[in-house]
Amino acid sequence: MAGVTSRARPRLALLLPFVAVAASSCAEPAAEEAPLPVGATPLDTLPDHGAFTDVLEGVVHPPLVDYRALMPRKPALDAYLERLAATDPAALEEAGRDARLAFWINAYNACMLDLVTDHYPIERSGGIVQRLRNRLAGRPANSVWQIPDVFTREHCAVAGEPRSQDEIEHEIIRPMGEPRIHFVVNCAARSCPTLAARAYAADDLDARLDEAVRRFMADARHFRLEEDTLFLNRVLDWYGDDFGGVDGLRDFFAPYLDEEARARVNDPVTAVEFVEY
């Protein structure tokens, strides 16, 4: 199974799940590289992720995100991101595994929201060349691919270093060996697993990850079993190695299914197909 370097493929039409609003009359300025906080004192404890929950509540309406409603909360999002940026890497390294995983999941999602709001409304972002390139690739005007280097640019400072979305996901989160993260990191696309309306925390992380899997399976866009075929979101094809391939995916979902569905999924006659993203 081929490896990937971004949560979304370049030629895919990634549609922002936002509540439609009238377009702004002036173009959005391009976002600059995120500098490290000047004179920031490293935090010797991990931040309170409740501050991120305060941002998400009233903005996330699964499976949608209301970016217009998020804009007035941008100062609160920025304040939370400043706490992430100022977190001492040593304190993070000394924290328990669940605390570190929750930290980086929240960081990915908060940084993605920050990136989108910096270019909102998306249809006003990007230069002529960028727009032409995206049009030729079949990407709609409100695709996150309208944002230059959306997944590869180091735009968000976390734990003392500027980070890209790809670095946070592929170099930090995935090596922690928890495949359920693919149901909780959100890349601002309609086909991406739903963004939760509450930040993740160490004390109930395992239960929250299971909850995310069940939410994913309850959505026919991501998971459906029809006769002798199991249809899955293509993200599970891209990251199938994290689950142990197709057979590993069958084994992964089995505990979440009733006896009859579990038998059908595990039946070799049942094919696995990945739907368009």
N, C-alpha and C positions, 0 to 999 in steps of 0.2 A: 504494500500500500504506500503510495507516494507520500512524502513528507510535505508539510506546508510551512509557510513562514508568516502567514497572516490569518486571522480568524475568518476573513472573507477573501475570496479569490478576486483578482483584478477585473475580470470580465463579467462579474455577477452584478445584477441590478439590485443594489442594496437600498431598500426604501426605508427612510426614517419613519418610525412609528410615532408620528406627532399629530396633534390636533391642528387641523388646517387653520391658518390665519392669513390675513392679507399681507402681501409682500411689502417689505420696507421700500421706501422710495430712493434710498441711497445704498450703495454697495458697502458691504462689511469690510473693514481693513483686515489684511492678512495677519494672523496671529504670529507673534514673535516667539523665539525659543524661550522657554520658561527658565528664568534665572534662579539660582539658589537664593533663598531668603537672606538679605543682607543683615548681618549682625544677629542672626537668629541663634538662640541658645538651644543646643540639642536637648530634646526631651528624654529623660532617663526612664520614662514610663510610656507605654503605648497610649495613643489618643483614645478618647471616649468616642466610640463610633455612634453613640446616640446623636451626636451632632449631625451625622450624615443621615440618620433616620429622619431628623427634623426637616432636612432638605427634601427627602423623598416623599414624605407624607403629603398627600394632596396634589402631588405632581405625577406620581405613577398610578395609572389606572389600567392594570393588566388587561391585555398585553401592550397597552400604549403608554407613551410618556408625553405629557403635555409640556412641550418646551416653552410655549408662551407663558404658562404659569411658572415655569422654572426661572425665567429671566429675572423677576424681582427677587428671587432667592439666591441670585448669583453671589452677592456678598457673603452669605452664609456658607455657600459651597466653597468660595475662595478661602474663608477662614478655616474650614475643615481641611482643605488641601494644604494650607500653611502648616497645620498641625502634622499632617503626614510628611511634609517636606522636612520639618524640624525634628522628626523622630530619630533618635540616636540609633545607628545601625547595630551598635553593640547591645543595646537594650532589646532590639528586635531579635537579634541572634540568640539572646538568652531566654527569650520567651518560649512558652510551650508551642508544640507543633500547631495546635488548633488556633492559638492566638496569632501565630505568624500567618497561617493560611487565611484566616478571617481578615487580617490586616491587608494582605495583598489582593484578595478578592474585592474588598471595598475600594482599595486604591485603583484597581483597574476600572471599576464602574464609575467612580468619581472622576477620574481623569478623562474617561470617555465622555461623560456629561459635560465636563469643562471644555473639551475640544469642540463639541457640537455647539455649545452656547457661544463660544468665541466666534463661530462662523454663522450663527443663526440670523436670518433664515438661510438655509443651505443653498437655495436656488440663487442667492445673491453672492455666493462665494466662488472664488477661483477666477483666473484670468481667461482671456479668449482661447489661448492655446489649451489650457486645462479643460475648458468646456468642450472644445472641439474633440479632444482626445476621448473624453467621456462619452460624447455623443456617438463617435465611431465605434466605441466599445459597447454601446447599447445601454449605458448607465443613465438612469433618469435624472432630471434636474435636482431632485431632492435626495440623491444618493450621497452617502458619506464619502464616496470616492471623489466628490467634487472638492473635498478638502485635500490640498496637496500633501502627499506623504502621510496620509492619515494614520497608518499603523506603524510607520517606521521612524517618524520624526520624534526626537526627544523633546517633547513639549511639556512634560509634567514632572516636577521635582518631587521625589519620594525618598525618604530616608537619606537625605543629604546628597542625592544625585539626580540629575535630569534623566527621565526615563521615557521610552516609547511604549506604546501599547503592546507591541510585539515582545519587547524585552520583559515586561511584567508577566505576560502570559507564558511565553515559551521558554524563557530563561530562568524564571523564578517560580511561577505557580505550577506549571506542569511537572517539573522535576520533583515536586513534592509527592508525586505518586498517588494523587486522589482524582480518579476519573470523573467524579461527580462535579468537579469544577466546571465542566462543559455545560452544565445546566444552570449555572449562576453567573458566569461572566457575560456581559451584554455589550455587543459592539454596535448598538444603535441601528440595527437592521430589523425589518419585519420578521425575517426568518430566523433571527437569533432567539435563543431561549429568553423568556420573559424576565425583565428586570424586576427584582423584588422591591416592595414598598418599604422594606425595613432593612437596615444595615446588618451585616453578619457579625457575630460575636463568638468568642471561644466557648462560652458556657453551654450553648445549645447548637453548636455548629453541625454536629452529626445529624441531629433531628432536622435542622433546616435544609441540609443537603438532600436528605431523603425526601423532604417536602418538595424540593425543587424538582427532583426526579419524577415524583408523582404528578406534579403540575404539568411537566413536560409531556408525560404519557397521556394525560387527560385531554391534550390538545391534538386534534386530528391533523393539524398541519405538521406536527412533529412525529407522531407515533400513531399508527393505526394497523390493526390486524384484520385483513379482509380475505376470507376463504383460505387459500394456501399461500398468501403473501403477507409479509410484514413490511410495511412502509415506514421508513425512518428519515428524519431530517438529515440532509447531506452532511451536516457538520460532523455526524457520527461516522461518516465515511472518511472525511479528512483526518479525523483524530482517532480512527479506529484502532490504531496500534496501542493507544492508551487503555483500551478495553480488552486487548488480546485478539483483535480481528473480528470477523463476522461471528465465529463461534463464541468468542468472548462476549460479544454484545448479547447474544441469546442468553448466555449464563448470567450476564449482568442484570437483565430485565426480569429474569425468571422469578426472583423473590418478591417482586412487586405485583405479580399477576395471580389471579385465582387459578385453581388447579386445572381447569379446562383450557384456559388461555395459555398457561405455562406448558402444557403438553403440546399444544399446537405450535408454539414458538420453538420448542425444542425438537419438534419433528423434522428430520432431514428433508422431508418433502416440502416443507414451508420455505419458500424463497425469501431472501431479504433484498429489498430494493430501496434505493436512496432517492428521495424526491428532490426536485429542483429547489435551489436556494434562492 
